[in-house]
Amino acid sequence: MLSSDPLRRSIEVEYWVVDGDGRLVDPEGLVDASPGAEREFVRPMLEVKTTPCETTAELEAELFERLRRVLERAHELDKHLVPLATPLHAEGIRELPSDRTRIQNVVVGDDFEYVRHCAGTHIHVEQLPGRAVDQLNTLIALDPALSLVNSARHFRGRIVADGARSKLYRWLAYDDLPNQGTLWPYVQDTAEWDERLERCYEAFLEASMDAGLDREAVESSFDPESAVWTPVQLRGEFGTVEWRSPDTTVPSQVVRLADDIASVVEALRGTDLVIHEETAPDIGAVGPGGDTVTLPPFRTVVEHADAAIRDGLDSPALRSYLKAFGFDLSAYDPVSGAIDQETVTVTEAREHRLEHADRLERDIRRSGSANKVSGGCDTR
């Protein structure tokens, strides 16, 4: 018998922290401002997490309330949160010292610098009993929806792609590590997923030893699940399927995207999942009276995901693809194209950061009292 319990979902969103002049600064003083506020591995970044929530209303309420608390503290310290996927222009971003980052710097090498310039959003959706693989495959097919929230085109002052963060992760940072950073194909079952994880983990361990690191030291900091960066993952630790592709953006857009993603995945209840071997026009989520969720061939997904990174919603084919899955494109406002300069200076980047910090605060203010936490989320 199928469960009718609400499908829980949670969010992790990263923001750059700047001072009143738009300079990147440490989030000192903000981490204890709210539950769910945590440091990331680079110094000028703060992550805000929610607990698993049964409804979008609860998720929205909790995320907004936690951000309000952080912003109240930030105002006292003359600090701001910036919802941009990259800092636009920054030569070097310092890390917090840890064994994990030390190992990654050795294994990935100089290319790990690309990762330090990235701020994103992770959306977790609870695994449905017996349907986790179908959920994973569906989120793989939905990966081109990252374009709905692209928030920065610049890296070190120059335009690199409509979704700069995704380009840095997928096409630059992990070039020398097999299967890292890329979107993985559909899987047949959890055994195939576990086998892929193990192969990728072994490749990571081998690269670590080739770089002169001790295997046991690496194994103490990484397991197969935490050693892998791929945009969609089965997370055994949390009992979720995690989508890690979207850029950071204002909270209302993050919540909307999480709701749309959860809605498509929840449509798997009581339906069949069909993956086309050839391109077909009838892809998409189940509609009124329908009983099938249909996915395109993986090569089609990759074509649209690449377009989402390069061109964003300027791609007509991508727009049609997302509409087939039920996304209302008019409900989204990706801001990556708002800065149309081919290059930005350090001073201009600081000004833009403050403009987008104001955008985040306006988003919070517009939510008003409607988003006050009433009962909180499910913390089971």
C-alpha atoms as a printed R data frame, in Angstrom:
    type eleno elety resid chain resno      x      y       z
1   ATOM     1    CA   MET     A     1  0.000  0.000   0.000
2   ATOM     2    CA   LEU     A     2  1.366  3.389  -0.990
3   ATOM     3    CA   SER     A     3  2.064  5.885   1.767
4   ATOM     4    CA   SER     A     4  0.074  9.107   1.612
5   ATOM     5    CA   ASP     A     5  2.386 10.945   4.019
6   ATOM     6    CA   PRO     A     6  3.679 14.270   2.683
7   ATOM     7    CA   LEU     A     7  7.027 14.049   0.944
8   ATOM     8    CA   ARG     A     8  9.483 15.888   3.155
9   ATOM     9    CA   ARG     A     9 11.982 18.278   1.643
10  ATOM    10    CA   SER     A    10 14.780 20.511   2.945
11  ATOM    11    CA   ILE     A    11 17.092 23.218   1.651
12  ATOM    12    CA   GLU     A    12 20.721 24.225   2.098
13  ATOM    13    CA   VAL     A    13 21.588 27.626   0.640
14  ATOM    14    CA   GLU     A    14 24.959 29.392   0.612
15  ATOM    15    CA   TYR     A    15 25.511 33.151   0.673
16  ATOM    16    CA   TRP     A    16 28.598 35.326   0.378
17  ATOM    17    CA   VAL     A    17 29.183 37.586   3.366
18  ATOM    18    CA   VAL     A    18 30.316 41.156   2.716
19  ATOM    19    CA   ASP     A    19 30.879 44.306   4.752
20  ATOM    20    CA   GLY     A    20 29.264 47.687   4.179
21  ATOM    21    CA   ASP     A    21 31.669 48.364   1.300
22  ATOM    22    CA   GLY     A    22 30.894 45.096  -0.473
23  ATOM    23    CA   ARG     A    23 34.190 43.444   0.454
24  ATOM    24    CA   LEU     A    24 34.155 39.710   1.193
25  ATOM    25    CA   VAL     A    25 34.478 39.111   4.947
26  ATOM    26    CA   ASP     A    26 34.322 36.305   7.483
27  ATOM    27    CA   PRO     A    27 30.831 35.423   8.818
28  ATOM    28    CA   GLU     A    28 32.042 35.714  12.403
29  ATOM    29    CA   GLY     A    29 29.106 36.620  14.630
30  ATOM    30    CA   LEU     A    30 26.481 35.237  12.238
31  ATOM    31    CA   VAL     A    31 26.843 31.507  12.810
32  ATOM    32    CA   ASP     A    32 25.156 31.588  16.218
33  ATOM    33    CA   ALA     A    33 22.398 33.959  15.072
34  ATOM    34    CA   SER     A    34 20.025 31.164  14.059
35  ATOM    35    CA   PRO     A    35 19.638 27.390  14.036
36  ATOM    36    CA   GLY     A    36 20.872 25.987  10.741
37  ATOM    37    CA   ALA     A    37 23.447 28.744  10.153
38  ATOM    38    CA   GLU     A    38 26.866 27.215   9.521
39  ATOM    39    CA   ARG     A    39 30.247 28.044   8.073
40  ATOM    40    CA   GLU     A    40 31.210 26.640   4.688
41  ATOM    41    CA   PHE     A    41 34.718 25.553   3.729
42  ATOM    42    CA   VAL     A    42 35.655 29.018   2.445
43  ATOM    43    CA   ARG     A    43 35.884 31.946   4.862
44  ATOM    44    CA   PRO     A    44 33.509 34.544   3.342
45  ATOM    45    CA   MET     A    45 30.518 32.206   3.063
46  ATOM    46    CA   LEU     A    46 27.587 31.301   5.295
47  ATOM    47    CA   GLU     A    47 25.265 28.362   4.747
48  ATOM    48    CA   VAL     A    48 21.700 28.345   6.060
49  ATOM    49    CA   LYS     A    49 19.912 24.986   6.315
50  ATOM    50    CA   THR     A    50 16.343 23.991   7.068
51  ATOM    51    CA   THR     A    51 15.114 20.853   8.728
52  ATOM    52    CA   PRO     A    52 13.021 18.378   6.683
53  ATOM    53    CA   CYS     A    53  9.577 19.926   6.158
54  ATOM    54    CA   GLU     A    54  6.345 18.249   5.109
55  ATOM    55    CA   THR     A    55  4.907 21.210   3.197
56  ATOM    56    CA   THR     A    56  6.201 24.082   1.150
57  ATOM    57    CA   ALA     A    57  4.545 26.533   3.544
58  ATOM    58    CA   GLU     A    58  6.530 25.106   6.454
59  ATOM    59    CA   LEU     A    59  9.731 25.087   4.431
60  ATOM    60    CA   GLU     A    60  9.236 28.699   3.413
61  ATOM    61    CA   ALA     A    61  8.427 29.780   6.942
62  ATOM    62    CA   GLU     A    62 11.477 28.133   8.434
63  ATOM    63    CA   LEU     A    63 13.940 29.328   5.799
64  ATOM    64    CA   PHE     A    64 12.699 32.918   5.947
65  ATOM    65    CA   GLU     A    65 12.680 33.011   9.729
66  ATOM    66    CA   ARG     A    66 16.232 31.687   9.934
67  ATOM    67    CA   LEU     A    67 17.398 34.218   7.380
68  ATOM    68    CA   ARG     A    68 15.646 37.024   9.254
69  ATOM    69    CA   ARG     A    69 17.548 36.146  12.389
70  ATOM    70    CA   VAL     A    70 20.855 36.079  10.522
71  ATOM    71    CA   LEU     A    71 20.116 39.406   8.838
72  ATOM    72    CA   GLU     A    72 19.196 41.050  12.134
73  ATOM    73    CA   ARG     A    73 22.582 40.072  13.497
74  ATOM    74    CA   ALA     A    74 24.290 41.053  10.251
75  ATOM    75    CA   HIS     A    75 22.852 44.574  10.490
76  ATOM    76    CA   GLU     A    76 24.350 44.952  13.951
77  ATOM    77    CA   LEU     A    77 27.762 43.995  12.544
78  ATOM    78    CA   ASP     A    78 27.485 45.960   9.280
79  ATOM    79    CA   LYS     A    79 27.495 42.762   7.250
80  ATOM    80    CA   HIS     A    80 25.299 41.569   4.387
81  ATOM    81    CA   LEU     A    81 24.371 38.315   2.623
82  ATOM    82    CA   VAL     A    82 24.836 38.200  -1.130
83  ATOM    83    CA   PRO     A    83 22.728 35.796  -3.254
84  ATOM    84    CA   LEU     A    84 25.165 35.482  -6.160
85  ATOM    85    CA   ALA     A    85 26.630 32.221  -7.449
86  ATOM    86    CA   THR     A    86 30.113 33.754  -7.661
87  ATOM    87    CA   PRO     A    87 31.597 36.872  -6.063
88  ATOM    88    CA   LEU     A    88 31.937 38.201  -9.663
89  ATOM    89    CA   HIS     A    89 35.518 39.339  -9.185
90  ATOM    90    CA   ALA     A    90 37.877 37.960  -6.553
91  ATOM    91    CA   GLU     A    91 41.431 36.836  -7.096
92  ATOM    92    CA   GLY     A    92 41.822 34.521  -4.145
93  ATOM    93    CA   ILE     A    93 39.327 33.215  -1.613
94  ATOM    94    CA   ARG     A    94 40.697 31.774   1.606
95  ATOM    95    CA   GLU     A    95 39.614 28.449   3.053
96  ATOM    96    CA   LEU     A    96 39.049 27.344   6.602
97  ATOM    97    CA   PRO     A    97 41.788 24.865   7.494
98  ATOM    98    CA   SER     A    98 40.625 21.244   7.604
99  ATOM    99    CA   ASP     A    99 41.869 17.804   6.605
100 ATOM   100    CA   ARG     A   100 39.220 17.558   3.901
101 ATOM   101    CA   THR     A   101 40.215 20.765   2.129
102 ATOM   102    CA   ARG     A   102 43.907 19.969   2.533
103 ATOM   103    CA   ILE     A   103 43.362 16.611   0.815
104 ATOM   104    CA   GLN     A   104 41.220 18.102  -1.948
105 ATOM   105    CA   ASN     A   105 43.809 20.768  -2.644
106 ATOM   106    CA   VAL     A   106 46.460 18.093  -3.072
107 ATOM   107    CA   VAL     A   107 44.318 15.751  -5.181
108 ATOM   108    CA   VAL     A   108 42.498 18.294  -7.341
109 ATOM   109    CA   GLY     A   109 45.465 20.664  -7.464
110 ATOM   110    CA   ASP     A   110 45.284 24.228  -8.677
111 ATOM   111    CA   ASP     A   111 41.873 23.602 -10.247
112 ATOM   112    CA   PHE     A   112 40.338 23.424  -6.775
113 ATOM   113    CA   GLU     A   113 40.495 27.214  -6.867
114 ATOM   114    CA   TYR     A   114 37.424 27.167  -9.125
115 ATOM   115    CA   VAL     A   115 35.341 25.529  -6.380
116 ATOM   116    CA   ARG     A   116 36.204 28.255  -3.873
117 ATOM   117    CA   HIS     A   117 34.319 30.795  -6.006
118 ATOM   118    CA   CYS     A   118 30.978 28.946  -5.996
119 ATOM   119    CA   ALA     A   119 27.837 29.460  -3.893
120 ATOM   120    CA   GLY     A   120 24.862 27.220  -4.514
121 ATOM   121    CA   THR     A   121 21.667 25.627  -3.308
122 ATOM   122    CA   HIS     A   122 21.067 21.990  -2.385
123 ATOM   123    CA   ILE     A   123 17.543 20.586  -2.370
124 ATOM   124    CA   HIS     A   124 16.854 17.328  -0.533
125 ATOM   125    CA   VAL     A   125 13.720 15.282  -1.226
126 ATOM   126    CA   GLU     A   126 12.770 12.360   0.981
127 ATOM   127    CA   GLN     A   127 13.175  8.936  -0.589
128 ATOM   128    CA   LEU     A   128  9.919  7.146  -1.341
129 ATOM   129    CA   PRO     A   129 10.024  3.472  -0.277
130 ATOM   130    CA   GLY     A   130 10.985  1.380  -3.270
131 ATOM   131    CA   ARG     A   131 11.171  4.400  -5.607
132 ATOM   132    CA   ALA     A   132 14.504  5.999  -4.716
133 ATOM   133    CA   VAL     A   133 16.066  5.054  -8.058
134 ATOM   134    CA   ASP     A   134 13.076  6.444  -9.956
135 ATOM   135    CA   GLN     A   135 13.417  9.655  -7.944
136 ATOM   136    CA   LEU     A   136 17.126  9.808  -8.726
137 ATOM   137    CA   ASN     A   137 16.513  9.328 -12.446
138 ATOM   138    CA   THR     A   138 13.762 11.939 -12.436
139 ATOM   139    CA   LEU     A   139 16.010 14.515 -10.784
140 ATOM   140    CA   ILE     A   140 18.710 13.721 -13.347
141 ATOM   141    CA   ALA     A   141 16.193 14.528 -16.086
142 ATOM   142    CA   LEU     A   142 15.239 17.744 -14.251
143 ATOM   143    CA   ASP     A   143 18.838 18.948 -13.983
144 ATOM   144    CA   PRO     A   144 18.417 21.531 -16.808
145 ATOM   145    CA   ALA     A   145 16.048 23.378 -14.448
146 ATOM   146    CA   LEU     A   146 19.197 24.835 -12.897
147 ATOM   147    CA   SER     A   147 18.770 27.572 -15.522
148 ATOM   148    CA   LEU     A   148 15.717 28.895 -13.663
149 ATOM   149    CA   VAL     A   149 17.921 30.412 -10.962
150 ATOM   150    CA   ASN     A   150 21.246 31.154 -12.684
151 ATOM   151    CA   SER     A   151 22.559 34.118 -10.715
152 ATOM   152    CA   ALA     A   152 26.054 34.960 -11.988
153 ATOM   153    CA   ARG     A   153 27.901 34.915 -15.301
154 ATOM   154    CA   HIS     A   154 31.257 36.300 -14.138
155 ATOM   155    CA   PHE     A   155 34.350 34.642 -12.722
156 ATOM   156    CA   ARG     A   156 37.353 36.796 -11.829
157 ATOM   157    CA   GLY     A   157 35.706 39.721 -13.520
158 ATOM   158    CA   ARG     A   158 34.918 38.092 -16.888
159 ATOM   159    CA   ILE     A   159 31.822 36.440 -18.343
160 ATOM   160    CA   VAL     A   160 32.331 32.683 -18.620
161 ATOM   161    CA   ALA     A   161 28.766 31.341 -19.018
162 ATOM   162    CA   ASP     A   162 25.178 32.155 -18.089
163 ATOM   163    CA   GLY     A   163 25.633 29.713 -15.209
164 ATOM   164    CA   ALA     A   164 29.229 30.453 -14.216
165 ATOM   165    CA   ARG     A   165 29.140 28.295 -11.086
166 ATOM   166    CA   SER     A   166 27.980 25.215 -12.983
167 ATOM   167    CA   LYS     A   167 30.696 25.745 -15.588
168 ATOM   168    CA   LEU     A   168 33.365 26.048 -12.888
169 ATOM   169    CA   TYR     A   169 32.246 22.844 -11.196
170 ATOM   170    CA   ARG     A   170 31.455 20.697 -14.198
171 ATOM   171    CA   TRP     A   171 33.872 21.761 -16.906
172 ATOM   172    CA   LEU     A   172 36.902 23.156 -15.075
173 ATOM   173    CA   ALA     A   173 37.405 22.037 -11.468
174 ATOM   174    CA   TYR     A   174 37.491 18.243 -11.826
175 ATOM   175    CA   ASP     A   175 38.933 17.698 -15.299
176 ATOM   176    CA   ASP     A   176 41.609 15.311 -14.032
177 ATOM   177    CA   LEU     A   177 39.328 13.196 -11.811
178 ATOM   178    CA   PRO     A   178 37.174 10.619 -13.612
179 ATOM   179    CA   ASN     A   179 33.396 11.068 -13.128
180 ATOM   180    CA   GLN     A   180 33.753 13.949 -10.676
181 ATOM   181    CA   GLY     A   181 31.729 17.096 -11.249
182 ATOM   182    CA   THR     A   182 29.654 15.680 -14.098
183 ATOM   183    CA   LEU     A   183 26.026 14.598 -14.307
184 ATOM   184    CA   TRP     A   184 25.870 10.814 -14.138
185 ATOM   185    CA   PRO     A   185 23.583  8.754 -16.412
186 ATOM   186    CA   TYR     A   186 20.390  7.076 -15.259
187 ATOM   187    CA   VAL     A   187 20.791  3.943 -13.133
188 ATOM   188    CA   GLN     A   188 18.898  0.656 -13.184
189 ATOM   189    CA   ASP     A   189 18.956  0.002  -9.437
190 ATOM   190    CA   THR     A   190 20.651  0.932  -6.182
191 ATOM   191    CA   ALA     A   191 23.307 -1.748  -6.726
192 ATOM   192    CA   GLU     A   192 24.441  0.053  -9.877
193 ATOM   193    CA   TRP     A   193 24.536  3.356  -7.993
194 ATOM   194    CA   ASP     A   194 26.599  1.833  -5.176
195 ATOM   195    CA   GLU     A   195 28.993  0.314  -7.700
196 ATOM   196    CA   ARG     A   196 29.494  3.700  -9.373
197 ATOM   197    CA   LEU     A   197 30.164  5.316  -6.003
198 ATOM   198    CA   GLU     A   198 32.750  2.704  -5.121
199 ATOM   199    CA   ARG     A   199 34.532  3.043  -8.465
200 ATOM   200    CA   CYS     A   200 34.638  6.805  -8.132
201 ATOM   201    CA   TYR     A   201 35.855  6.530  -4.541
202 ATOM   202    CA   GLU     A   202 38.627  4.147  -5.521
203 ATOM   203    CA   ALA     A   203 39.711  6.530  -8.274
204 ATOM   204    CA   PHE     A   204 39.803  9.331  -5.691
205 ATOM   205    CA   LEU     A   205 41.875  7.206  -3.321
206 ATOM   206    CA   GLU     A   206 44.280  6.249  -6.108
207 ATOM   207    CA   ALA     A   207 44.688  9.890  -7.105
208 ATOM   208    CA   SER     A   208 45.329 10.709  -3.453
209 ATOM   209    CA   MET     A   209 48.083  8.111  -3.175
210 ATOM   210    CA   ASP     A   210 49.583  9.181  -6.511
211 ATOM   211    CA   ALA     A   211 49.782 12.662  -4.991
212 ATOM   212    CA   GLY     A   212 51.700 11.287  -2.011
213 ATOM   213    CA   LEU     A   213 48.900 11.127   0.563
214 ATOM   214    CA   ASP     A   214 48.360  8.297   3.025
215 ATOM   215    CA   ARG     A   215 45.368  6.118   2.136
216 ATOM   216    CA   GLU     A   216 44.219  5.710   5.729
217 ATOM   217    CA   ALA     A   217 44.337  9.454   6.305
218 ATOM   218    CA   VAL     A   218 42.162 10.032   3.238
219 ATOM   219    CA   GLU     A   219 39.733  7.290   4.239
220 ATOM   220    CA   SER     A   220 39.344  8.884   7.660
221 ATOM   221    CA   SER     A   221 38.107 12.116   6.019
222 ATOM   222    CA   PHE     A   222 36.120 10.732   3.076
223 ATOM   223    CA   ASP     A   223 33.749  7.851   2.485
224 ATOM   224    CA   PRO     A   224 32.294  6.876  -0.925
225 ATOM   225    CA   GLU     A   225 29.329  9.214  -0.523
226 ATOM   226    CA   SER     A   226 31.228 12.286   0.672
227 ATOM   227    CA   ALA     A   227 34.149 11.885  -1.743
228 ATOM   228    CA   VAL     A   228 31.957 12.271  -4.810
229 ATOM   229    CA   TRP     A   229 30.656 15.489  -6.329
230 ATOM   230    CA   THR     A   230 27.925 14.862  -8.871
231 ATOM   231    CA   PRO     A   231 24.884 17.107  -9.287
232 ATOM   232    CA   VAL     A   232 22.309 14.464  -8.280
233 ATOM   233    CA   GLN     A   233 22.975 11.944  -5.525
234 ATOM   234    CA   LEU     A   234 21.294  9.264  -3.460
235 ATOM   235    CA   ARG     A   235 22.074 10.213   0.118
236 ATOM   236    CA   GLY     A   236 21.956  7.200   2.364
237 ATOM   237    CA   GLU     A   237 23.002  9.274   5.372
238 ATOM   238    CA   PHE     A   238 19.868 11.446   5.143
239 ATOM   239    CA   GLY     A   239 17.447  9.109   3.355
240 ATOM   240    CA   THR     A   240 17.056 11.676   0.573
241 ATOM   241    CA   VAL     A   241 17.739 12.295  -3.067
242 ATOM   242    CA   GLU     A   242 19.808 15.479  -3.316
243 ATOM   243    CA   TRP     A   243 19.935 17.951  -6.196
244 ATOM   244    CA   ARG     A   244 23.006 20.175  -5.954
245 ATOM   245    CA   SER     A   245 22.944 22.048  -9.263
246 ATOM   246    CA   PRO     A   246 21.092 25.327  -8.604
247 ATOM   247    CA   ASP     A   247 22.886 28.577  -7.902
248 ATOM   248    CA   THR     A   248 22.226 30.483  -4.732
249 ATOM   249    CA   THR     A   249 19.491 33.077  -5.141
250 ATOM   250    CA   VAL     A   250 16.857 34.907  -3.112
251 ATOM   251    CA   PRO     A   251 14.861 32.649  -0.759
252 ATOM   252    CA   SER     A   252 11.495 33.015  -2.508
253 ATOM   253    CA   GLN     A   253 12.999 31.618  -5.713
254 ATOM   254    CA   VAL     A   254 14.745 28.823  -3.816
255 ATOM   255    CA   VAL     A   255 11.481 27.773  -2.157
256 ATOM   256    CA   ARG     A   256  9.576 27.917  -5.446
257 ATOM   257    CA   LEU     A   257 12.164 25.710  -7.125
258 ATOM   258    CA   ALA     A   258 12.120 23.218  -4.250
259 ATOM   259    CA   ASP     A   259  8.325 23.086  -4.465
260 ATOM   260    CA   ASP     A   260  8.351 22.500  -8.229
261 ATOM   261    CA   ILE     A   261 11.015 19.815  -7.966
262 ATOM   262    CA   ALA     A   262  9.226 18.042  -5.107
263 ATOM   263    CA   SER     A   263  5.951 18.169  -7.049
264 ATOM   264    CA   VAL     A   264  7.445 16.365 -10.032
265 ATOM   265    CA   VAL     A   265  9.139 13.784  -7.844
266 ATOM   266    CA   GLU     A   266  5.977 13.278  -5.777
267 ATOM   267    CA   ALA     A   267  4.097 12.523  -8.998
268 ATOM   268    CA   LEU     A   268  5.918  9.179  -8.939
269 ATOM   269    CA   ARG     A   269  3.508  7.939  -6.261
270 ATOM   270    CA   GLY     A   270  1.277  5.353  -7.896
271 ATOM   271    CA   THR     A   271  2.707  5.962 -11.379
272 ATOM   272    CA   ASP     A   272  5.093  4.224 -13.734
273 ATOM   273    CA   LEU     A   273  8.390  5.763 -14.803
274 ATOM   274    CA   VAL     A   274  9.321  5.364 -18.463
275 ATOM   275    CA   ILE     A   275 12.711  6.343 -19.886
276 ATOM   276    CA   HIS     A   276 12.682  6.794 -23.667
277 ATOM   277    CA   GLU     A   277 15.538  5.293 -25.616
278 ATOM   278    CA   GLU     A   278 14.906  7.714 -28.459
279 ATOM   279    CA   THR     A   279 13.884 11.363 -28.414
280 ATOM   280    CA   ALA     A   280 10.148 11.659 -27.915
281 ATOM   281    CA   PRO     A   281  7.813 14.646 -27.726
282 ATOM   282    CA   ASP     A   282  5.728 13.410 -24.805
283 ATOM   283    CA   ILE     A   283  8.269 13.726 -21.991
284 ATOM   284    CA   GLY     A   284  7.224 15.264 -18.728
285 ATOM   285    CA   ALA     A   285  5.507 14.754 -15.428
286 ATOM   286    CA   VAL     A   286  2.160 13.092 -14.970
287 ATOM   287    CA   GLY     A   287 -0.776 15.340 -15.774
288 ATOM   288    CA   PRO     A   288 -4.491 15.227 -14.903
289 ATOM   289    CA   GLY     A   289 -5.676 11.686 -15.408
290 ATOM   290    CA   GLY     A   290 -2.209 10.507 -16.374
291 ATOM   291    CA   ASP     A   291 -0.403  7.534 -14.929
292 ATOM   292    CA   THR     A   292  3.143  7.837 -16.285
293 ATOM   293    CA   VAL     A   293  6.176 10.021 -15.723
294 ATOM   294    CA   THR     A   294  8.269  9.961 -18.886
295 ATOM   295    CA   LEU     A   295 11.938 10.888 -19.197
296 ATOM   296    CA   PRO     A   296 14.035 11.532 -22.306
297 ATOM   297    CA   PRO     A   297 17.243  9.721 -23.253
298 ATOM   298    CA   PHE     A   298 20.161 10.763 -21.086
299 ATOM   299    CA   ARG     A   299 21.949 12.366 -24.048
300 ATOM   300    CA   THR     A   300 18.973 14.711 -24.424
301 ATOM   301    CA   VAL     A   301 19.237 15.677 -20.754
302 ATOM   302    CA   VAL     A   302 22.926 16.478 -21.200
303 ATOM   303    CA   GLU     A   303 22.225 18.634 -24.255
304 ATOM   304    CA   HIS     A   304 19.698 20.702 -22.306
305 ATOM   305    CA   ALA     A   305 21.856 20.871 -19.164
306 ATOM   306    CA   ASP     A   306 24.761 22.170 -21.266
307 ATOM   307    CA   ALA     A   307 22.449 24.779 -22.801
308 ATOM   308    CA   ALA     A   308 21.269 25.740 -19.310
309 ATOM   309    CA   ILE     A   309 24.879 26.440 -18.335
310 ATOM   310    CA   ARG     A   310 25.959 28.191 -21.539
311 ATOM   311    CA   ASP     A   311 22.865 30.195 -22.465
312 ATOM   312    CA   GLY     A   312 20.293 29.827 -19.684
313 ATOM   313    CA   LEU     A   313 16.690 30.482 -20.639
314 ATOM   314    CA   ASP     A   314 17.801 32.139 -23.886
315 ATOM   315    CA   SER     A   315 17.655 28.622 -25.348
316 ATOM   316    CA   PRO     A   316 14.192 28.053 -26.939
317 ATOM   317    CA   ALA     A   317 14.672 24.268 -26.862
318 ATOM   318    CA   LEU     A   318 15.467 24.384 -23.153
319 ATOM   319    CA   ARG     A   319 12.397 26.495 -22.444
320 ATOM   320    CA   SER     A   320 10.194 23.947 -24.223
321 ATOM   321    CA   TYR     A   321 11.843 21.125 -22.306
322 ATOM   322    CA   LEU     A   322 11.168 22.717 -18.927
323 ATOM   323    CA   LYS     A   323  7.576 23.545 -19.846
324 ATOM   324    CA   ALA     A   324  7.020 19.870 -20.673
325 ATOM   325    CA   PHE     A   325  7.796 19.084 -17.049
326 ATOM   326    CA   GLY     A   326  5.302 21.672 -15.853
327 ATOM   327    CA   PHE     A   327  7.609 24.537 -14.906
328 ATOM   328    CA   ASP     A   328  6.058 27.990 -15.105
329 ATOM   329    CA   LEU     A   329  8.978 29.950 -16.515
330 ATOM   330    CA   SER     A   330  7.293 33.282 -15.838
331 ATOM   331    CA   ALA     A   331  7.500 32.543 -12.102
332 ATOM   332    CA   TYR     A   332 11.298 32.658 -12.155
333 ATOM   333    CA   ASP     A   333 13.717 35.538 -12.399
334 ATOM   334    CA   PRO     A   334 17.268 34.325 -13.093
335 ATOM   335    CA   VAL     A   335 19.451 37.394 -12.634
336 ATOM   336    CA   SER     A   336 22.672 36.217 -14.237
337 ATOM   337    CA   GLY     A   337 22.092 38.436 -17.271
338 ATOM   338    CA   ALA     A   338 21.410 41.557 -15.219
339 ATOM   339    CA   ILE     A   339 25.097 42.486 -15.366
340 ATOM   340    CA   ASP     A   340 25.674 42.777 -19.097
341 ATOM   341    CA   GLN     A   341 29.250 44.070 -18.934
342 ATOM   342    CA   GLU     A   342 31.794 41.734 -20.489
343 ATOM   343    CA   THR     A   343 34.138 42.578 -17.614
344 ATOM   344    CA   VAL     A   344 33.667 44.040 -14.143
345 ATOM   345    CA   THR     A   345 36.302 45.647 -11.960
346 ATOM   346    CA   VAL     A   346 36.861 44.830  -8.297
347 ATOM   347    CA   THR     A   347 35.117 48.077  -7.338
348 ATOM   348    CA   GLU     A   348 32.148 47.328  -9.606
349 ATOM   349    CA   ALA     A   349 31.908 43.795  -8.214
350 ATOM   350    CA   ARG     A   350 31.624 45.184  -4.683
351 ATOM   351    CA   GLU     A   351 28.859 47.544  -5.795
352 ATOM   352    CA   HIS     A   352 26.970 44.712  -7.479
353 ATOM   353    CA   ARG     A   353 27.275 42.549  -4.362
354 ATOM   354    CA   LEU     A   354 25.630 45.242  -2.266
355 ATOM   355    CA   GLU     A   355 22.866 45.667  -4.855
356 ATOM   356    CA   HIS     A   356 22.098 41.967  -4.660
357 ATOM   357    CA   ALA     A   357 22.324 41.978  -0.873
358 ATOM   358    CA   ASP     A   358 19.571 44.615  -0.983
359 ATOM   359    CA   ARG     A   359 17.595 42.351  -3.319
360 ATOM   360    CA   LEU     A   360 17.744 39.541  -0.773
361 ATOM   361    CA   GLU     A   361 16.594 41.832   2.028
362 ATOM   362    CA   ARG     A   362 13.695 43.101  -0.081
363 ATOM   363    CA   ASP     A   363 12.706 39.507  -0.742
364 ATOM   364    CA   ILE     A   364 12.670 38.831   2.988
365 ATOM   365    CA   ARG     A   365 10.682 41.993   3.737
366 ATOM   366    CA   ARG     A   366  8.090 41.206   1.073
367 ATOM   367    CA   SER     A   367  7.374 37.919   2.787
368 ATOM   368    CA   GLY     A   368  6.018 39.882   5.762
369 ATOM   369    CA   SER     A   369  4.375 38.086   8.627
370 ATOM   370    CA   ALA     A   370  2.991 35.379   6.340
371 ATOM   371    CA   ASN     A   371  6.196 33.418   6.702
372 ATOM   372    CA   LYS     A   372  6.482 33.482  10.476
373 ATOM   373    CA   VAL     A   373  7.143 30.038  11.827
374 ATOM   374    CA   SER     A   374  3.982 28.587  13.307
375 ATOM   375    CA   GLY     A   375  4.728 24.992  14.108
376 ATOM   376    CA   GLY     A   376  8.123 24.328  12.608
377 ATOM   377    CA   CYS     A   377  9.131 21.439  10.404
378 ATOM   378    CA   ASP     A   378  9.286 17.732  10.937
379 ATOM   379    CA   THR     A   379 12.509 16.963  12.781
380 ATOM   380    CA   ARG     A   380 12.079 13.228  12.906
